[in-house]
Amino acid sequence: IIMKLLFCICTLLLIASPVWAAPVWEVLPKGSGVIFTAVMDGAKLEGSSKEIHADIALEPDAPQDGHIRVTVPVKSFTSEDEDVSAYLMDMGWLSAKQFPEASFFSDNIRRLEATRYEAQGILTLKGISLPLLLPFTLEIKDNTAYARGEITLSRTAFHIGEGDWAKPEPLADEVVVSYTIAATRRDEDK
């Protein structure tokens, strides 16, 4: 009888308890962006994108229950250097026509310190998917969150710059990517 009573109590608790879901965040185009910096013959080459799409469900105090999916249209990457902008879209570089999106997905997020987090996930770029540990800081002001971070990628791991450009000279293999995502909590009543 005690076992049946415990079973009934547990069942009622499961049925009665609300499903806790991480809050959903909507990206704010103003304030969000990706900047990459490469080095060629000792000179910095920069490019950027302000077009970020994301599906983010994250409770800052329980990040392990959330997920992050970010996509950036490859055609949105530009540089102040017109030659760099033109090369980026070519087949040997980002191959924008064949691979129109760069994406990152993680459902393995953890808090390191008060505002420091990391997301273990998969980065897909130019059709190549590789594991990536994405560090970021998270600052929330009112109802707006700001996630910021920086990583260093190997461009040759993603076959960016093929043929003679596959060598680490004159264009260095390491590319520094910094990112900011501004987002607001989505109103669940909409």
Buried (B, 14 or more C-beta within 10 A) or exposed (E): EEEEEEEEEEEEEEEEEEEEEBBBBBBBEEEBBBBBBBBEEEEEBBBBBBBBBBBBBBBBEEBEBBBBBBBBBBBBBBBEEEEBEEBBBEEBBBBBEEBEBBBBBBBBBEBEEEBEBBBEBEBBBBEEEEEBEBEBBBEEEEEBBBBBBEBEBEBBEBBBBBEEBBEEEEBBBEBBBBBBBBBEBBEEEE
